[in-house]
Each structure stands twice: as structure tokens, then as C-alpha cells.
Amino acid sequence: MKHRVFQFFLIFTGGVLLIAGIQRQEAFTVLTKAINICLECIGIG
């Protein structure tokens, strides 16, 4: 029973943080940083 409660808590917390990040428009920032890192790894950026 405790295992199920903990799973629900983690899923709920993750969902809340995901929505908060989207509202703060951080998805674009994360994507931009990921692109820059990938370009640096292959030697273009």
C-alpha cells in the first residue's frame, strides 16, 4: 500500500513540475541548450 502512495506522489509531483516549467516557458530554454550541447559535441558550435 505504501508503495502505491509513493508512486502516486512521484507522478503527481512530476506532473506539477512539468506544468510549472511549461508555464514559465522553460521548454524553449532547455531545447536551445540541448541543441548547443549537441553541436559542440560534433564540433560545429
DSSP file (Angstrom, degrees, kcal/mol; ACC not computed):
  #  RESIDUE AA STRUCTURE BP1 BP2  ACC     N-H-->O    O-->H-N    N-H-->O    O-->H-N    TCO  KAPPA ALPHA  PHI   PSI    X-CA   Y-CA   Z-CA
    1    1 A M     >        0   0    0      0, 0.0     4,-1.8     0, 0.0     5,-0.2   0.000 360.0 360.0 360.0 -42.9    0.0    0.0    0.0
    2    2 A K  H  >  +     0   0    0      1,-0.2     4,-2.3     2,-0.2     5,-0.2   0.852 360.0  58.5 -63.9 -33.0    2.8    2.4    0.9
    3    3 A H  H  > S+     0   0    0      1,-0.2     4,-2.2     2,-0.2    -1,-0.2   0.909 105.8  47.9 -63.2 -42.5    4.4    1.7   -2.5
    4    4 A R  H  > S+     0   0    0      2,-0.2     4,-2.5     1,-0.2    -1,-0.2   0.893 110.9  50.5 -65.6 -41.1    1.3    2.8   -4.4
    5    5 A V  H  X S+     0   0    0     -4,-1.8     4,-2.4     1,-0.2    -1,-0.2   0.915 111.3  48.7 -64.0 -42.6    1.0    6.0   -2.4
    6    6 A F  H  X S+     0   0    0     -4,-2.3     4,-2.3     2,-0.2    -2,-0.2   0.897 110.9  50.5 -65.3 -40.7    4.7    6.8   -3.1
    7    7 A Q  H  X S+     0   0    0     -4,-2.2     4,-2.5     2,-0.2     5,-0.2   0.931 111.5  48.0 -61.7 -46.0    4.3    6.1   -6.8
    8    8 A F  H  X S+     0   0    0     -4,-2.5     4,-2.8     1,-0.2     5,-0.2   0.911 110.6  52.1 -61.2 -42.2    1.2    8.4   -7.0
    9    9 A F  H  X S+     0   0    0     -4,-2.4     4,-2.6     1,-0.2    -1,-0.2   0.916 111.0  46.9 -60.7 -44.3    3.1   11.1   -5.1
   10   10 A L  H  X S+     0   0    0     -4,-2.3     4,-2.5     2,-0.2    -1,-0.2   0.910 114.0  47.0 -65.9 -42.2    6.1   11.0   -7.5
   11   11 A I  H  X S+     0   0    0     -4,-2.5     4,-2.2     2,-0.2    -2,-0.2   0.921 114.3  47.6 -65.2 -43.2    3.8   11.0  -10.6
   12   12 A F  H  X S+     0   0    0     -4,-2.8     4,-2.3    -5,-0.2    -2,-0.2   0.924 112.9  48.3 -63.4 -45.1    1.8   13.9   -9.2
   13   13 A T  H  X S+     0   0    0     -4,-2.6     4,-2.4    -5,-0.2    -2,-0.2   0.909 111.4  50.4 -62.8 -42.9    4.9   15.9   -8.3
   14   14 A G  H  X S+     0   0    0     -4,-2.5     4,-2.3     1,-0.2    -1,-0.2   0.902 110.5  49.8 -61.5 -41.6    6.4   15.3  -11.7
   15   15 A G  H  X S+     0   0    0     -4,-2.2     4,-2.4     2,-0.2    -2,-0.2   0.908 110.5  49.6 -63.9 -42.4    3.3   16.5  -13.4
   16   16 A V  H  X S+     0   0    0     -4,-2.3     4,-2.3     1,-0.2    -2,-0.2   0.923 112.9  46.6 -62.9 -44.5    3.1   19.6  -11.3
   17   17 A L  H  X S+     0   0    0     -4,-2.4     4,-2.3     2,-0.2    -1,-0.2   0.865 110.8  53.1 -67.8 -35.1    6.7   20.5  -12.0
   18   18 A L  H  X S+     0   0    0     -4,-2.3     4,-2.1     2,-0.2    -2,-0.2   0.931 111.1  45.8 -63.3 -45.9    6.2   19.8  -15.7
   19   19 A I  H  X S+     0   0    0     -4,-2.4     4,-2.4     1,-0.2    -2,-0.2   0.897 111.5  52.4 -64.4 -40.3    3.3   22.1  -15.9
   20   20 A A  H  X S+     0   0    0     -4,-2.3     4,-1.6     1,-0.2    -1,-0.2   0.907 109.8  49.2 -62.9 -41.1    5.2   24.8  -13.9
   21   21 A G  H  <>S+     0   0    0     -4,-2.3     5,-2.5     2,-0.2     6,-0.4   0.890 110.8  49.6 -65.1 -39.4    8.1   24.6  -16.4
   22   22 A I  H ><5S+     0   0    0     -4,-2.1     3,-1.4     1,-0.2    -2,-0.2   0.911 110.0  50.9 -65.6 -41.7    5.8   24.9  -19.4
   23   23 A Q  H 3<5S+     0   0    0     -4,-2.4    -1,-0.2     1,-0.3    -2,-0.2   0.825 108.8  51.2 -65.7 -30.8    4.1   27.9  -17.9
   24   24 A R  T 3<5S-     0   0    0     -4,-1.6    -1,-0.3    -5,-0.2    -2,-0.2   0.399 113.2-122.1 -85.6   3.7    7.5   29.6  -17.2
   25   25 A Q  T <>5 +     0   0    0     -3,-1.4     4,-0.5    -4,-0.1    -3,-0.2   0.856  67.3 139.7  58.6  40.8    8.4   28.9  -20.9
   26   26 A E  H  >< +     0   0    0     -5,-2.5     4,-2.5     1,-0.2     5,-0.2   0.606  50.6  79.5 -86.9 -12.9   11.4   26.9  -19.9
   27   27 A A  H  > S+     0   0    0     -6,-0.4     4,-2.3     1,-0.2    -1,-0.2   0.908  94.0  48.9 -61.6 -40.7   10.9   24.2  -22.6
   28   28 A F  H  > S+     0   0    0      2,-0.2     4,-2.4     1,-0.2    -1,-0.2   0.895 110.6  50.8 -64.5 -40.6   12.4   26.6  -25.2
   29   29 A T  H  X S+     0   0    0     -4,-0.5     4,-2.3     2,-0.2    -2,-0.2   0.920 111.2  47.4 -63.3 -44.8   15.4   27.2  -23.0
   30   30 A V  H  X S+     0   0    0     -4,-2.5     4,-2.3     1,-0.2    -2,-0.2   0.917 112.6  49.4 -63.8 -43.4   16.0   23.5  -22.4
   31   31 A L  H  X S+     0   0    0     -4,-2.3     4,-2.3    -5,-0.2    -2,-0.2   0.910 110.6  50.5 -62.4 -42.9   15.7   22.8  -26.1
   32   32 A T  H  X S+     0   0    0     -4,-2.4     4,-2.2     1,-0.2    -1,-0.2   0.911 111.7  47.2 -62.4 -43.5   18.1   25.6  -27.0
   33   33 A K  H  X S+     0   0    0     -4,-2.3     4,-2.3     2,-0.2    -1,-0.2   0.892 111.0  52.0 -66.0 -39.2   20.7   24.4  -24.5
   34   34 A A  H  X S+     0   0    0     -4,-2.3     4,-2.3     2,-0.2    -2,-0.2   0.900 109.4  49.6 -64.1 -40.8   20.4   20.8  -25.8
   35   35 A I  H  X S+     0   0    0     -4,-2.3     4,-2.5     2,-0.2    -2,-0.2   0.926 111.0  49.6 -63.5 -44.4   20.9   21.9  -29.4
   36   36 A N  H  X S+     0   0    0     -4,-2.2     4,-2.1     1,-0.2    -2,-0.2   0.901 110.9  49.3 -62.4 -41.3   24.1   23.9  -28.4
   37   37 A I  H  X S+     0   0    0     -4,-2.3     4,-2.0     2,-0.2    -1,-0.2   0.925 111.6  49.0 -64.5 -43.4   25.5   20.9  -26.5
   38   38 A C  H  X S+     0   0    0     -4,-2.3     4,-1.5     1,-0.2    -2,-0.2   0.909 111.2  49.4 -63.2 -41.7   24.9   18.6  -29.4
   39   39 A L  H  <>S+     0   0    0     -4,-2.5     5,-2.3     1,-0.2     6,-1.2   0.875 110.5  50.9 -66.5 -35.9   26.5   21.0  -31.8
   40   40 A E  H ><5S+     0   0    0     -4,-2.1     3,-0.6     5,-0.2    -1,-0.2   0.866 105.9  56.2 -67.5 -35.8   29.5   21.4  -29.6
   41   41 A C  H 3<5S+     0   0    0     -4,-2.0    -1,-0.2     1,-0.2    -2,-0.2   0.865 111.2  42.0 -66.0 -35.6   29.9   17.6  -29.3
   42   42 A I  T 3<5S-     0   0    0     -4,-1.5    -1,-0.2    -5,-0.1    -2,-0.2   0.466 118.3-111.0 -93.4   0.5   30.2   17.1  -33.1
   43   43 A G  T < 5S+     0   0    0     -3,-0.6    -3,-0.2    -4,-0.5    -4,-0.1   0.637  89.4 104.8  88.8  15.7   32.4   20.2  -33.4
   44   44 A I      <       0   0    0     -5,-2.3    -4,-0.2    -6,-0.2    -5,-0.1   0.860 360.0 360.0 -92.7 -41.3   30.1   22.6  -35.2
   45   45 A G              0   0    0     -6,-1.2    -5,-0.2    -9,-0.2    -1,-0.1   0.448 360.0 360.0 -86.8 360.0   29.2   25.0  -32.4
